[in-house]
Amino acid sequence: MPNEGARKPGEKLKQGRIAPANAEWIAEAGQMIRSGALVAFPTETVYGLGADATNGEAVARVFEAKGRPAFNPLIVHVLGLEQALIIGEFSPLARRLTEAFWPGPLTIVVPRTAKSDVSDLVSAGLPTVALRSPDHPVARALLAAAQRPLAAPSANRSGHVSATHAEHVAADLGDKAALILDAGPTSHGLESAVVSLVGETPVLLRPGAVTVEAIEVALGERLARETEASSTRPASPGQLLSHYAPRAALRLNAYEWGPNEAVLAFGGVAEKPARVFINLSPSGDLVEAAANLFAALRMLDASGAPTIAATPIPKHGLGEAINDRLKRAAAPRD
C-alpha cells in the first residue's frame, strides 16, 4: 500500500485536509465514513468522494458537495461479490463479468435486491444499482475500515474534469470533504466502464478503463450500445451530455491551431506555436494517454486559453473511452 509510514503525533496535513494514505489515516477515515462524513480517496481510475451508501443524509451531502443533480445515480463501491449480492441481483452473466474484472475498473448495473439497505438516493429512485469492486489498495483498505459500502462518484465539481491527484480534489471541493487520502496519481486516469445487465441483453452505458473488446470476450457476445446520452434521467453515472468539462471551450479533431490556443495532442503531432502544448502520449500509447487525460485538461485549462484544441485520437481500444470523455467535455453547456 502506498505511504505506509505511521502517522506522526500532531501531524499537519497538506492544504489542511490532505493526509498520507497510511494505515492510521485510513482507520480514521473509516470512522469518519461511519459517522456520516465525506472522505475523498484514490481508486485505480480517479479519486472518489466517498460516503456511507446506507446513510441517506451522507449520500445527500455528496450531491450537495459536488453540485450534482439528484437524478444522476451514484456508483456503490464494495469489496467483492459477497457484499454486492446483498445490494444487487446478479445473473449468471453478471457473475461472469465479476469473475473476469473484479476487483477492477468495471461497474455493473443490476436490479436492486429487496433486502438492500443502500439509500434510494444512490440510485436516483431507479430500481437498479451500479456496483463496482475497486482494485486499489487504499480504496480496499478504506472499504474494510469503514465496514460499509461506499457511494463514491468522482471527487470533483459536477460536470468538471475528473480528479486524478489529491490536489485536484482540494482545488475543486474546498473543505467539503472531511479528509482527502493522498496516494499519488491514479493509474488508469479514466473512470470505470459501465455495463447494464438489467435486461436480457448486456448494454454498454459508458466506455471506460476496461475496453469494450475485453468485456465482449468475457461475455461471449456483443454489447448493445446506449443510443443516446441522457441530459434528463441517466441510467448510469457519466451519461450526461455535458460532462468532464474544462472552463475553456474544447475543439475536437483539430489539425491546426492558433498561438493563443492550448493544445491537447496525441502521437506524432508536430509541436507548433501555442499558448500551451501537451502531448498525451508522443509514442501513441492509448494506455498512457488515458492515464494523462484529465490532468492534462486541467493544466491546459489553467493556462487561461479561451480554447483547447484536441488533435484526433484513434477510436479503438481505450481510444473509445477517451473520445467519449472529450465529446462530452466539448458538448454545449447550460
C-alpha positions, 0 to 999 in steps of 0.5 A, a space after each residue: 500500500 502506498 505511504 505506509 509510514 505511521 502517522 506522526 503525533 500532531 501531524 499537519 496535513 497538506 492544504 489542511 485536509 490532505 493526509 498520507 494514505 497510511 494505515 492510521 489515516 485510513 482507520 480514521 477515515 473509516 470512522 469518519 465514513 461511519 459517522 456520516 462524513 465525506 472522505 475523498 480517496 484514490 481508486 485505480 481510475 480517479 479519486 472518489 468522494 466517498 460516503 456511507 451508501 446506507 446513510 441517506 443524509 451522507 449520500 445527500 451531502 455528496 450531491 450537495 458537495 459536488 453540485 450534482 443533480 439528484 437524478 444522476 445515480 451514484 456508483 456503490 463501491 464494495 469489496 467483492 461479490 459477497 457484499 454486492 449480492 446483498 445490494 444487487 441481483 446478479 445473473 449468471 452473466 453478471 457473475 461472469 463479468 465479476 469473475 473476469 474484472 473484479 476487483 477492477 475498473 468495471 461497474 455493473 448495473 443490476 436490479 436492486 435486491 429487496 433486502 438492500 439497505 443502500 439509500 434510494 438516493 444512490 440510485 436516483 429512485 431507479 430500481 437498479 444499482 451500479 456496483 463496482 469492486 475497486 482494485 486499489 489498495 487504499 480504496 480496499 483498505 478504506 472499504 474494510 475500515 469503514 465496514 460499509 459500502 461506499 457511494 463514491 462518484 468522482 471527487 470533483 465539481 459536477 460536470 468538471 474534469 475528473 480528479 486524478 491527484 489529491 490536489 485536484 480534489 482540494 482545488 475543486 471541493 474546498 473543505 467539503 470533504 472531511 479528509 482527502 487520502 493522498 496516494 499519488 496519481 491514479 493509474 488508469 486516469 479514466 473512470 470505470 466502464 459501465 455495463 447494464 445487465 438489467 435486461 436480457 441483453 448486456 448494454 454498454 452505458 459508458 466506455 471506460 478503463 476496461 475496453 469494450 473488446 475485453 468485456 465482449 470476450 468475457 461475455 461471449 457476445 456483443 454489447 448493445 450500445 446506449 443510443 443516446 446520452 441522457 441530459 434528463 434521467 441517466 441510467 448510469 453515472 457519466 451519461 450526461 451530455 455535458 460532462 468532464 468539462 474544462 472552463 475553456 471551450 474544447 475543439 475536437 479533431 483539430 489539425 491546426 491551431 492558433 498561438 493563443 490556443 492550448 493544445 491537447 495532442 496525441 502521437 506524432 503531432 508536430 509541436 507548433 506555436 501555442 499558448 500551451 502544448 501537451 502531448 498525451 502520449 508522443 509514442 501513441 500509447 492509448 494506455 498512457 494517454 488515458 492515464 494523462 487525460 484529465 490532468 492534462 485538461 486541467 493544466 491546459 485549462 489553467 493556462 487561461 486559453 479561451 480554447 483547447 484544441 484536441 488533435 484526433 485520437 484513434 477510436 479503438 481500444 481505450 481510444 473509445 473511452 477517451 473520445 467519449 470523455 472529450 465529446 462530452 467535455 466539448 458538448 454545449 453547456 447550460 
